[in-house]
Amino acid sequence: MAYIAETAEAEPETDPLHLDNQLCYALYAAAHRMTKSYRPLLERLGLTYPQYLVLLVLWEQDGVTVSEIGRRLRLDSGTLTPVLKRLESAGFLLRTRRQSDEREVEIALTPEGAALRADAVSVRESVMCQLELSEPEIRALRRDLSLVIERLSVND
């Protein structure tokens, strides 16, 4: 009971359990706001945020396996498969079994999926304008977040 009283009287800046002192909450809130900012822009393209992430991987390198996409996005195949099926139904990609190894499914963009890249450039630009950060500031933030991801992924 004494601990609760002491914590309740602690200054917010020094209270280790004050919400605003939580890195996890700041990351959660930022991720939530980021996806919310992307949502209306992606809806115009007929995409969800997870579908957009898959397409980003494929626009970098077409013809990769489901497991490679999962590795890049840090998603398991159970999460990824429904996203890929919806993208295929929309006509943006094709899923085919590799002849060299039937266990591997290769994902390739259709011409429509490849053409969508040009429209997606404006999506990123719109969100970056909302952030009002310079490209060097964005690179620094990405670098810091990558470090957080790397350090928290050590035991994966």
Secondary structure, DSSP 8 states (H G I E B T S, - for coil): -HHHHHHHHS-TTT-TT-GGG-HHHHHHHHHHHHHHHHHHHHHTTT--HHHHHHHHHHHHSSSEEHHHHHHHHT--HHHHHHHHHHHHHTTSEEEEE-SS-TT-EEEEE-HHHHHHHHHHHHHHHHHHHHHT--HHHHHHHHHHHHHHHHHHTTT-
